[in-house]
Amino acid sequence: MDLILFDLDGTLINSEAILLAAQHETFARHGLAHPGREAGLGVVGLTLDIALMRLAGLSAPDAALAATYREVFGAMRLQAQADAALDEPLFPGVSETLAALAGMPGVQLGIATGKSRRGAEYIVERHGWQGLFATIQTADDAPSKPHPGMIMRAMQETGAQPSRTAMVGDASFDIEMAVAAGVIPVAVSWGFQPVATLVALGARHVLARSTDLPGVLGLPEAVTADEAV
């Protein structure tokens, strides 16, 4: 395996609480009715302006709406330092799995996220992942998912071949992006969108636990369930 790319929200980090809270507050400030949890989580992974446009049922991106969201989300990030309800913890087994993969010869890791580069760098720094990822692709670098641009850039930067590249994600956009780029689509079962949808879109593997990833990709199964508690 040359390269394993990971989505962030819903795949590595459980950011549901803060994302929905920021959406609700943003919509309230603009006098809009939020369409609910399923719809709110259903746009996570898209570039911010496109996600908010879809969520609000608009025909074009609204710069003011996006600006409010950035302001609200930034404030909530600060609030989360004292309010555990807004925390963005890692899903179980993520730390162990990433550490195991990073120690495998010839395996490179990467990120492909709808977050801004600033947002992605915040997560990397918070969890001590500096130097772990060979490539980090964000909404600032390529068109929004499901366009394959993020994956294509990641492969170009790392010299990876499509047949030896995997994209791990929880959203339809991740799977569609992987299929479009000709890489291995891997779905997670704990994310923000239904597994059945991801399978229908072409997910080749579905992870019940993050620690299963090495095995489904034919890599040494260096992480055990006991180690991932």
C-alpha positions in Angstrom: 0.0 0.0 0.0 1.5 3.3 -1.1 -0.9 5.8 0.5 -3.8 5.8 2.9 -5.9 9.0 3.0 -8.3 9.8 5.8 -11.2 12.1 6.1 -11.4 14.0 9.5 -14.9 14.8 10.6 -16.9 11.6 11.3 -13.9 9.4 10.4 -11.0 10.2 12.8 -12.7 12.8 15.0 -16.2 12.9 16.5 -17.1 16.5 15.9 -20.9 16.0 15.7 -21.7 18.2 18.7 -19.7 21.3 17.7 -20.6 21.1 14.0 -24.4 20.9 14.7 -24.2 23.6 17.4 -22.4 25.9 15.1 -24.9 25.3 12.3 -27.9 26.0 14.6 -26.4 29.2 15.9 -25.4 30.4 12.4 -28.9 29.7 11.1 -30.5 31.4 14.1 -28.5 34.5 13.6 -29.7 34.7 9.9 -33.3 33.9 10.8 -33.2 30.5 9.1 -34.7 27.3 10.3 -32.2 24.5 10.6 -33.5 21.3 8.8 -32.4 18.9 11.5 -29.6 16.5 12.6 -29.7 14.2 9.6 -29.5 17.0 7.1 -26.8 18.8 9.2 -24.6 15.8 9.3 -25.3 15.0 5.7 -23.4 18.0 4.4 -20.3 17.5 6.6 -17.3 16.9 4.3 -18.3 19.4 1.7 -16.4 22.7 1.4 -18.1 25.1 3.9 -19.8 27.5 1.5 -21.3 24.6 -0.5 -22.3 22.7 2.7 -24.2 25.8 4.0 -25.7 26.5 0.7 -27.2 23.0 0.5 -28.3 23.0 4.1 -30.1 26.3 3.7 -31.7 25.3 0.4 -30.0 28.2 -1.5 -29.2 28.3 -5.2 -25.8 29.9 -4.6 -23.2 30.2 -1.8 -23.8 32.9 0.7 -20.6 34.6 1.8 -22.3 36.2 4.9 -23.6 32.9 6.1 -20.2 31.3 5.7 -18.6 34.3 7.6 -21.0 33.9 10.5 -20.3 30.2 10.7 -16.6 30.8 10.9 -17.1 33.3 13.6 -19.5 31.0 15.6 -17.3 27.9 15.1 -14.2 29.8 16.2 -15.9 31.0 19.4 -17.2 27.5 20.1 -13.7 26.0 19.7 -12.5 28.3 22.5 -15.6 27.5 24.6 -14.8 23.7 24.1 -11.7 24.1 26.2 -14.1 24.4 29.2 -17.2 22.7 27.9 -16.8 19.0 27.2 -20.1 18.9 25.3 -18.4 20.7 22.5 -15.2 18.6 22.5 -14.0 16.8 19.3 -12.5 13.5 20.6 -10.9 10.8 18.5 -13.0 7.8 17.7 -11.9 4.6 19.6 -8.8 3.0 18.2 -7.8 5.9 16.0 -4.6 6.8 17.8 -3.4 3.2 17.9 -4.3 2.5 14.3 -2.5 5.6 13.0 0.6 4.8 15.0 0.7 1.2 13.8 0.3 2.3 10.1 2.9 5.0 10.4 5.4 2.3 11.5 4.9 0.2 8.5 7.6 0.4 5.8 6.4 1.9 2.5 3.1 3.1 3.9 2.4 6.8 3.7 -0.6 8.5 5.4 -2.5 11.5 4.4 -5.6 13.7 5.0 -8.3 14.7 2.6 -10.8 16.9 4.3 -13.4 19.5 3.6 -12.0 21.7 6.4 -9.8 24.7 5.6 -6.1 24.2 6.0 -6.2 26.2 9.2 -8.9 23.8 10.5 -6.9 20.7 9.5 -3.7 22.1 11.1 -5.6 22.7 14.3 -6.6 19.1 14.5 -3.1 17.9 13.6 -1.5 20.1 16.3 -4.1 19.2 18.9 -3.5 15.5 18.6 0.2 15.7 18.2 0.2 14.4 14.6 2.9 16.7 13.3 5.0 14.8 10.8 2.6 11.9 10.7 1.0 12.7 7.4 2.9 12.9 4.2 0.2 15.0 2.5 -2.7 17.1 3.8 -5.4 18.2 1.3 -8.0 20.7 2.3 -10.8 22.9 0.9 -8.1 25.5 0.3 -6.2 23.2 -2.1 -8.7 21.6 -4.4 -12.4 21.6 -5.5 -14.9 20.4 -2.9 -15.5 16.7 -2.6 -16.7 14.6 -4.4 -14.4 16.1 -7.1 -11.3 13.8 -7.1 -8.8 16.7 -7.0 -7.8 16.2 -3.4 -6.8 12.6 -4.0 -5.1 13.3 -7.3 -3.0 16.0 -5.6 -2.2 13.7 -2.7 -1.0 10.9 -5.1 1.1 13.4 -7.1 2.8 14.7 -3.9 3.6 11.2 -2.6 4.2 9.3 -5.8 1.4 6.9 -5.0 -0.3 4.7 -7.6 -4.2 4.6 -7.6 -4.3 0.8 -7.2 -2.2 1.2 -4.1 -4.0 4.1 -2.6 -7.0 3.9 -0.2 -9.5 6.7 0.9 -11.1 6.1 4.3 -14.2 8.1 5.0 -17.7 8.2 6.5 -19.5 10.3 3.9 -20.9 9.7 0.4 -18.6 12.4 -0.8 -15.5 10.4 0.3 -16.6 7.3 -1.5 -17.6 9.1 -4.6 -14.3 11.0 -4.6 -12.4 7.7 -4.2 -14.3 6.0 -7.0 -13.7 9.0 -9.3 -10.0 8.9 -8.5 -9.7 5.2 -9.1 -8.5 4.4 -5.6 -9.8 1.9 -3.0 -12.9 3.3 -1.2 -13.1 2.3 2.5 -16.1 3.3 4.5 -16.3 3.5 8.3 -19.4 2.3 10.2 -19.3 4.9 13.0 -19.6 8.1 11.0 -22.2 10.6 10.0 -23.9 8.9 7.1 -25.6 5.5 6.7 -23.3 2.6 5.8 -25.8 1.3 3.2 -25.5 4.5 1.3 -21.7 4.2 1.2 -21.8 0.6 0.1 -24.3 1.5 -2.7 -21.9 4.2 -3.9 -19.0 1.7 -4.2 -17.3 1.3 -0.9 -15.1 -1.8 -1.2 -14.6 -2.3 2.5 -16.6 -1.3 5.6 -14.7 -1.0 8.9 -16.5 -2.0 12.1 -13.5 -0.7 14.0 -10.6 1.5 13.0 -8.3 -1.2 14.1 -9.6 -3.4 11.3 -8.1 -1.2 8.6 -4.6 -2.9 8.3 -6.3 -6.2 7.8 -8.8 -5.2 5.1 -5.9 -3.6 3.2 -3.8 -6.7 3.4 -1.3 -5.1 5.8 0.0 -6.6 9.1 -2.7 -6.6 11.7 -0.5 -4.8 14.3 -3.4 -3.4 16.4 -5.5 -5.6 18.6 -8.9 -4.9 20.2 -7.3 -4.9 23.7 -4.7 -2.3 22.6 -7.4 0.0 21.2 -9.5 0.3 24.3 
